[in-house]
Amino acid sequence: MDKLTEDLQEKVFDTKIRINVALAEAQLQGQSIFDYAPESNGAKDYEMLVDEILSRLN
């Protein structure tokens, strides 16, 4: 991760998506993580990623 961040610098997002069982379960169910388990760490991580992307666009 450090090497990737060093090489790509600002192209790497600060938000990290943690390994989360709910993410795999949502995929198996054909649902988004926001529909399947909106309070899970996976949903929170992806929400933070969206916020980071939007802040970089502004």
mmCIF file as gemmi writes it, N, C-alpha and C atoms, coordinates in Angstrom:
data_model
loop_
_atom_site.group_PDB
_atom_site.id
_atom_site.type_symbol
_atom_site.label_atom_id
_atom_site.label_alt_id
_atom_site.label_comp_id
_atom_site.label_asym_id
_atom_site.label_entity_id
_atom_site.label_seq_id
_atom_site.pdbx_PDB_ins_code
_atom_site.Cartn_x
_atom_site.Cartn_y
_atom_site.Cartn_z
_atom_site.occupancy
_atom_site.B_iso_or_equiv
_atom_site.pdbx_formal_charge
_atom_site.auth_seq_id
_atom_site.auth_asym_id
_atom_site.pdbx_PDB_model_num
ATOM 1 N N . MET Axp A 1 ? 0.825 -1.193 0 1 0 ? 1 A 1
ATOM 2 C CA . MET Axp A 1 ? 0 0 0 1 0 ? 1 A 1
ATOM 3 C C . MET Axp A 1 ? 0.866 1.253 0 1 0 ? 1 A 1
ATOM 4 N N . ASP Axp A 2 ? 1.924 1.213 0.775 1 0 ? 2 A 1
ATOM 5 C CA . ASP Axp A 2 ? 2.812 2.374 0.843 1 0 ? 2 A 1
ATOM 6 C C . ASP Axp A 2 ? 3.447 2.66 -0.514 1 0 ? 2 A 1
ATOM 7 N N . LYS Axp A 3 ? 3.877 1.617 -1.2 1 0 ? 3 A 1
ATOM 8 C CA . LYS Axp A 3 ? 4.495 1.78 -2.514 1 0 ? 3 A 1
ATOM 9 C C . LYS Axp A 3 ? 3.489 2.333 -3.51 1 0 ? 3 A 1
ATOM 10 N N . LEU Axp A 4 ? 2.281 1.835 -3.476 1 0 ? 4 A 1
ATOM 11 C CA . LEU Axp A 4 ? 1.233 2.32 -4.364 1 0 ? 4 A 1
ATOM 12 C C . LEU Axp A 4 ? 0.96 3.796 -4.118 1 0 ? 4 A 1
ATOM 13 N N . THR Axp A 5 ? 0.842 4.175 -2.87 1 0 ? 5 A 1
ATOM 14 C CA . THR Axp A 5 ? 0.603 5.572 -2.517 1 0 ? 5 A 1
ATOM 15 C C . THR Axp A 5 ? 1.775 6.454 -2.932 1 0 ? 5 A 1
ATOM 16 N N . GLU Axp A 6 ? 2.978 5.949 -2.748 1 0 ? 6 A 1
ATOM 17 C CA . GLU Axp A 6 ? 4.164 6.697 -3.144 1 0 ? 6 A 1
ATOM 18 C C . GLU Axp A 6 ? 4.193 6.925 -4.651 1 0 ? 6 A 1
ATOM 19 N N . ASP Axp A 7 ? 3.873 5.896 -5.411 1 0 ? 7 A 1
ATOM 20 C CA . ASP Axp A 7 ? 3.919 5.988 -6.874 1 0 ? 7 A 1
ATOM 21 C C . ASP Axp A 7 ? 2.783 6.832 -7.45 1 0 ? 7 A 1
ATOM 22 N N . LEU Axp A 8 ? 1.595 6.691 -6.898 1 0 ? 8 A 1
ATOM 23 C CA . LEU Axp A 8 ? 0.42 7.344 -7.48 1 0 ? 8 A 1
ATOM 24 C C . LEU Axp A 8 ? 0 8.621 -6.756 1 0 ? 8 A 1
ATOM 25 N N . GLN Axp A 9 ? 0.524 8.85 -5.586 1 0 ? 9 A 1
ATOM 26 C CA . GLN Axp A 9 ? 0.293 10.046 -4.782 1 0 ? 9 A 1
ATOM 27 C C . GLN Axp A 9 ? -1.177 10.403 -4.661 1 0 ? 9 A 1
ATOM 28 N N . GLU Axp A 10 ? -1.608 11.542 -5.213 1 0 ? 10 A 1
ATOM 29 C CA . GLU Axp A 10 ? -2.974 12.029 -5.008 1 0 ? 10 A 1
ATOM 30 C C . GLU Axp A 10 ? -4.023 11.211 -5.741 1 0 ? 10 A 1
ATOM 31 N N . LYS Axp A 11 ? -3.611 10.258 -6.571 1 0 ? 11 A 1
ATOM 32 C CA . LYS Axp A 11 ? -4.571 9.414 -7.277 1 0 ? 11 A 1
ATOM 33 C C . LYS Axp A 11 ? -5.115 8.296 -6.386 1 0 ? 11 A 1
ATOM 34 N N . VAL Axp A 12 ? -4.485 8.095 -5.239 1 0 ? 12 A 1
ATOM 35 C CA . VAL Axp A 12 ? -4.937 7.084 -4.288 1 0 ? 12 A 1
ATOM 36 C C . VAL Axp A 12 ? -5.842 7.768 -3.265 1 0 ? 12 A 1
ATOM 37 N N . PHE Axp A 13 ? -6.997 7.196 -3.066 1 0 ? 13 A 1
ATOM 38 C CA . PHE Axp A 13 ? -7.94 7.768 -2.104 1 0 ? 13 A 1
ATOM 39 C C . PHE Axp A 13 ? -7.496 7.464 -0.679 1 0 ? 13 A 1
ATOM 40 N N . ASP Axp A 14 ? -7.854 8.342 0.237 1 0 ? 14 A 1
ATOM 41 C CA . ASP Axp A 14 ? -7.548 8.136 1.655 1 0 ? 14 A 1
ATOM 42 C C . ASP Axp A 14 ? -8.463 7.076 2.266 1 0 ? 14 A 1
ATOM 43 N N . THR Axp A 15 ? -9.69 7.008 1.779 1 0 ? 15 A 1
ATOM 44 C CA . THR Axp A 15 ? -10.667 6.062 2.309 1 0 ? 15 A 1
ATOM 45 C C . THR Axp A 15 ? -10.264 4.636 1.961 1 0 ? 15 A 1
ATOM 46 N N . LYS Axp A 16 ? -10.319 3.777 2.945 1 0 ? 16 A 1
ATOM 47 C CA . LYS Axp A 16 ? -10.03 2.356 2.757 1 0 ? 16 A 1
ATOM 48 C C . LYS Axp A 16 ? -11.307 1.553 2.983 1 0 ? 16 A 1
ATOM 49 N N . ILE Axp A 17 ? -11.525 0.549 2.14 1 0 ? 17 A 1
ATOM 50 C CA . ILE Axp A 17 ? -12.679 -0.33 2.284 1 0 ? 17 A 1
ATOM 51 C C . ILE Axp A 17 ? -12.211 -1.565 3.064 1 0 ? 17 A 1
ATOM 52 N N . ARG Axp A 18 ? -12.748 -1.71 4.263 1 0 ? 18 A 1
ATOM 53 C CA . ARG Axp A 18 ? -12.37 -2.851 5.104 1 0 ? 18 A 1
ATOM 54 C C . ARG Axp A 18 ? -13.005 -4.139 4.581 1 0 ? 18 A 1
ATOM 55 N N . ILE Axp A 19 ? -12.347 -5.263 4.83 1 0 ? 19 A 1
ATOM 56 C CA . ILE Axp A 19 ? -12.936 -6.559 4.511 1 0 ? 19 A 1
ATOM 57 C C . ILE Axp A 19 ? -14.159 -6.723 5.395 1 0 ? 19 A 1
ATOM 58 N N . ASN Axp A 20 ? -15.266 -7.127 4.766 1 0 ? 20 A 1
ATOM 59 C CA . ASN Axp A 20 ? -16.523 -7.157 5.492 1 0 ? 20 A 1
ATOM 60 C C . ASN Axp A 20 ? -17.395 -8.26 4.907 1 0 ? 20 A 1
ATOM 61 N N . VAL Axp A 21 ? -17.891 -9.151 5.751 1 0 ? 21 A 1
ATOM 62 C CA . VAL Axp A 21 ? -18.722 -10.266 5.303 1 0 ? 21 A 1
ATOM 63 C C . VAL Axp A 21 ? -19.985 -9.756 4.616 1 0 ? 21 A 1
ATOM 64 N N . ALA Axp A 22 ? -20.541 -8.672 5.1 1 0 ? 22 A 1
ATOM 65 C CA . ALA Axp A 22 ? -21.776 -8.141 4.524 1 0 ? 22 A 1
ATOM 66 C C . ALA Axp A 22 ? -21.591 -7.747 3.062 1 0 ? 22 A 1
ATOM 67 N N . LEU Axp A 23 ? -20.407 -7.315 2.677 1 0 ? 23 A 1
ATOM 68 C CA . LEU Axp A 23 ? -20.161 -6.972 1.272 1 0 ? 23 A 1
ATOM 69 C C . LEU Axp A 23 ? -20.305 -8.203 0.379 1 0 ? 23 A 1
ATOM 70 N N . ALA Axp A 24 ? -19.731 -9.31 0.809 1 0 ? 24 A 1
ATOM 71 C CA . ALA Axp A 24 ? -19.841 -10.557 0.042 1 0 ? 24 A 1
ATOM 72 C C . ALA Axp A 24 ? -21.272 -11.068 0.043 1 0 ? 24 A 1
ATOM 73 N N . GLU Axp A 25 ? -21.943 -10.985 1.165 1 0 ? 25 A 1
ATOM 74 C CA . GLU Axp A 25 ? -23.336 -11.446 1.251 1 0 ? 25 A 1
ATOM 75 C C . GLU Axp A 25 ? -24.244 -10.608 0.362 1 0 ? 25 A 1
ATOM 76 N N . ALA Axp A 26 ? -24.034 -9.308 0.345 1 0 ? 26 A 1
ATOM 77 C CA . ALA Axp A 26 ? -24.855 -8.435 -0.505 1 0 ? 26 A 1
ATOM 78 C C . ALA Axp A 26 ? -24.669 -8.801 -1.97 1 0 ? 26 A 1
ATOM 79 N N . GLN Axp A 27 ? -23.439 -9.055 -2.362 1 0 ? 27 A 1
ATOM 80 C CA . GLN Axp A 27 ? -23.172 -9.433 -3.748 1 0 ? 27 A 1
ATOM 81 C C . GLN Axp A 27 ? -23.873 -10.743 -4.094 1 0 ? 27 A 1
ATOM 82 N N . LEU Axp A 28 ? -23.814 -11.727 -3.202 1 0 ? 28 A 1
ATOM 83 C CA . LEU Axp A 28 ? -24.475 -13.014 -3.439 1 0 ? 28 A 1
ATOM 84 C C . LEU Axp A 28 ? -25.99 -12.862 -3.551 1 0 ? 28 A 1
ATOM 85 N N . GLN Axp A 29 ? -26.524 -11.894 -2.826 1 0 ? 29 A 1
ATOM 86 C CA . GLN Axp A 29 ? -27.971 -11.641 -2.856 1 0 ? 29 A 1
ATOM 87 C C . GLN Axp A 29 ? -28.383 -10.736 -4.02 1 0 ? 29 A 1
ATOM 88 N N . GLY Axp A 30 ? -27.408 -10.209 -4.737 1 0 ? 30 A 1
ATOM 89 C CA . GLY Axp A 30 ? -27.709 -9.315 -5.855 1 0 ? 30 A 1
ATOM 90 C C . GLY Axp A 30 ? -28.222 -7.962 -5.4 1 0 ? 30 A 1
ATOM 91 N N . GLN Axp A 31 ? -27.778 -7.526 -4.235 1 0 ? 31 A 1
ATOM 92 C CA . GLN Axp A 31 ? -28.213 -6.249 -3.673 1 0 ? 31 A 1
ATOM 93 C C . GLN Axp A 31 ? -27.015 -5.346 -3.448 1 0 ? 31 A 1
ATOM 94 N N . SER Axp A 32 ? -27.301 -4.063 -3.4 1 0 ? 32 A 1
ATOM 95 C CA . SER Axp A 32 ? -26.239 -3.143 -3.004 1 0 ? 32 A 1
ATOM 96 C C . SER Axp A 32 ? -26.031 -3.279 -1.503 1 0 ? 32 A 1
ATOM 97 N N . ILE Axp A 33 ? -24.849 -2.921 -1.048 1 0 ? 33 A 1
ATOM 98 C CA . ILE Axp A 33 ? -24.574 -2.974 0.386 1 0 ? 33 A 1
ATOM 99 C C . ILE Axp A 33 ? -25.491 -2.015 1.145 1 0 ? 33 A 1
ATOM 100 N N . PHE Axp A 34 ? -25.925 -0.962 0.48 1 0 ? 34 A 1
ATOM 101 C CA . PHE Axp A 34 ? -26.801 0.025 1.124 1 0 ? 34 A 1
ATOM 102 C C . PHE Axp A 34 ? -28.199 -0.53 1.347 1 0 ? 34 A 1
ATOM 103 N N . ASP Axp A 35 ? -28.632 -1.448 0.475 1 0 ? 35 A 1
ATOM 104 C CA . ASP Axp A 35 ? -29.922 -2.106 0.67 1 0 ? 35 A 1
ATOM 105 C C . ASP Axp A 35 ? -29.8 -3.297 1.614 1 0 ? 35 A 1
ATOM 106 N N . TYR Axp A 36 ? -28.714 -4.045 1.484 1 0 ? 36 A 1
ATOM 107 C CA . TYR Axp A 36 ? -28.546 -5.284 2.244 1 0 ? 36 A 1
ATOM 108 C C . TYR Axp A 36 ? -28.21 -5.027 3.716 1 0 ? 36 A 1
ATOM 109 N N . ALA Axp A 37 ? -27.242 -4.191 3.959 1 0 ? 37 A 1
ATOM 110 C CA . ALA Axp A 37 ? -26.795 -3.936 5.341 1 0 ? 37 A 1
ATOM 111 C C . ALA Axp A 37 ? -26.305 -2.499 5.467 1 0 ? 37 A 1
ATOM 112 N N . PRO Axp A 38 ? -27.231 -1.553 5.485 1 0 ? 38 A 1
ATOM 113 C CA . PRO Axp A 38 ? -26.841 -0.136 5.461 1 0 ? 38 A 1
ATOM 114 C C . PRO Axp A 38 ? -26.028 0.331 6.663 1 0 ? 38 A 1
ATOM 115 N N . GLU Axp A 39 ? -26.056 -0.391 7.763 1 0 ? 39 A 1
ATOM 116 C CA . GLU Axp A 39 ? -25.301 0.007 8.954 1 0 ? 39 A 1
ATOM 117 C C . GLU Axp A 39 ? -23.967 -0.74 9.072 1 0 ? 39 A 1
ATOM 118 N N . SER Axp A 40 ? -23.64 -1.573 8.089 1 0 ? 40 A 1
ATOM 119 C CA . SER Axp A 40 ? -22.402 -2.358 8.156 1 0 ? 40 A 1
ATOM 120 C C . SER Axp A 40 ? -21.185 -1.479 7.91 1 0 ? 40 A 1
ATOM 121 N N . ASN Axp A 41 ? -20.029 -1.986 8.314 1 0 ? 41 A 1
ATOM 122 C CA . ASN Axp A 41 ? -18.791 -1.256 8.056 1 0 ? 41 A 1
ATOM 123 C C . ASN Axp A 41 ? -18.557 -1.081 6.559 1 0 ? 41 A 1
ATOM 124 N N . GLY Axp A 42 ? -18.942 -2.074 5.768 1 0 ? 42 A 1
ATOM 125 C CA . GLY Axp A 42 ? -18.793 -1.964 4.316 1 0 ? 42 A 1
ATOM 126 C C . GLY Axp A 42 ? -19.583 -0.797 3.75 1 0 ? 42 A 1
ATOM 127 N N . ALA Axp A 43 ? -20.83 -0.649 4.184 1 0 ? 43 A 1
ATOM 128 C CA . ALA Axp A 43 ? -21.661 0.459 3.716 1 0 ? 43 A 1
ATOM 129 C C . ALA Axp A 43 ? -21.084 1.792 4.167 1 0 ? 43 A 1
ATOM 130 N N . LYS Axp A 44 ? -20.624 1.848 5.406 1 0 ? 44 A 1
ATOM 131 C CA . LYS Axp A 44 ? -20.036 3.09 5.926 1 0 ? 44 A 1
ATOM 132 C C . LYS Axp A 44 ? -18.769 3.458 5.152 1 0 ? 44 A 1
ATOM 133 N N . ASP Axp A 45 ? -17.949 2.44 4.849 1 0 ? 45 A 1
ATOM 134 C CA . ASP Axp A 45 ? -16.716 2.699 4.099 1 0 ? 45 A 1
ATOM 135 C C . ASP Axp A 45 ? -17.017 3.221 2.698 1 0 ? 45 A 1
ATOM 136 N N . TYR Axp A 46 ? -17.969 2.595 2.015 1 0 ? 46 A 1
ATOM 137 C CA . TYR Axp A 46 ? -18.304 3.055 0.665 1 0 ? 46 A 1
ATOM 138 C C . TYR Axp A 46 ? -18.946 4.443 0.684 1 0 ? 46 A 1
ATOM 139 N N . GLU Axp A 47 ? -19.712 4.731 1.718 1 0 ? 47 A 1
ATOM 140 C CA . GLU Axp A 47 ? -20.279 6.078 1.848 1 0 ? 47 A 1
ATOM 141 C C . GLU Axp A 47 ? -19.168 7.11 2.029 1 0 ? 47 A 1
ATOM 142 N N . MET Axp A 48 ? -18.167 6.766 2.819 1 0 ? 48 A 1
ATOM 143 C CA . MET Axp A 48 ? -17.029 7.669 3.009 1 0 ? 48 A 1
ATOM 144 C C . MET Axp A 48 ? -16.259 7.857 1.702 1 0 ? 48 A 1
ATOM 145 N N . LEU Axp A 49 ? -16.135 6.789 0.917 1 0 ? 49 A 1
ATOM 146 C CA . LEU Axp A 49 ? -15.455 6.886 -0.378 1 0 ? 49 A 1
ATOM 147 C C . LEU Axp A 49 ? -16.211 7.814 -1.313 1 0 ? 49 A 1
ATOM 148 N N . VAL Axp A 50 ? -17.527 7.686 -1.363 1 0 ? 50 A 1
ATOM 149 C CA . VAL Axp A 50 ? -18.335 8.576 -2.195 1 0 ? 50 A 1
ATOM 150 C C . VAL Axp A 50 ? -18.146 10.025 -1.766 1 0 ? 50 A 1
ATOM 151 N N . ASP Axp A 51 ? -18.164 10.262 -0.468 1 0 ? 51 A 1
ATOM 152 C CA . ASP Axp A 51 ? -17.956 11.621 0.041 1 0 ? 51 A 1
ATOM 153 C C . ASP Axp A 51 ? -16.58 12.152 -0.375 1 0 ? 51 A 1
ATOM 154 N N . GLU Axp A 52 ? -15.566 11.294 -0.313 1 0 ? 52 A 1
ATOM 155 C CA . GLU Axp A 52 ? -14.217 11.729 -0.706 1 0 ? 52 A 1
ATOM 156 C C . GLU Axp A 52 ? -14.156 12.038 -2.195 1 0 ? 52 A 1
ATOM 157 N N . ILE Axp A 53 ? -14.765 11.2 -3.012 1 0 ? 53 A 1
ATOM 158 C CA . ILE Axp A 53 ? -14.798 11.448 -4.457 1 0 ? 53 A 1
ATOM 159 C C . ILE Axp A 53 ? -15.487 12.764 -4.759 1 0 ? 53 A 1
ATOM 160 N N . LEU Axp A 54 ? -16.642 12.973 -4.141 1 0 ? 54 A 1
ATOM 161 C CA . LEU Axp A 54 ? -17.386 14.223 -4.377 1 0 ? 54 A 1
ATOM 162 C C . LEU Axp A 54 ? -16.592 15.448 -3.925 1 0 ? 54 A 1
ATOM 163 N N . SER Axp A 55 ? -15.883 15.32 -2.819 1 0 ? 55 A 1
ATOM 164 C CA . SER Axp A 55 ? -15.106 16.474 -2.337 1 0 ? 55 A 1
ATOM 165 C C . SER Axp A 55 ? -13.963 16.778 -3.29 1 0 ? 55 A 1
ATOM 166 N N . ARG Axp A 56 ? -13.394 15.76 -3.921 1 0 ? 56 A 1
ATOM 167 C CA . ARG Axp A 56 ? -12.316 16.002 -4.885 1 0 ? 56 A 1
ATOM 168 C C . ARG Axp A 56 ? -12.84 16.628 -6.179 1 0 ? 56 A 1
ATOM 169 N N . LEU Axp A 57 ? -14.084 16.364 -6.498 1 0 ? 57 A 1
ATOM 170 C CA . LEU Axp A 57 ? -14.673 16.944 -7.711 1 0 ? 57 A 1
ATOM 171 C C . LEU Axp A 57 ? -15 18.417 -7.539 1 0 ? 57 A 1
ATOM 172 N N . ASN Axp A 58 ? -15.196 18.836 -6.302 1 0 ? 58 A 1
ATOM 173 C CA . ASN Axp A 58 ? -15.559 20.236 -6.028 1 0 ? 58 A 1
ATOM 174 C C . ASN Axp A 58 ? -14.365 21.094 -5.864 1 0 ? 58 A 1
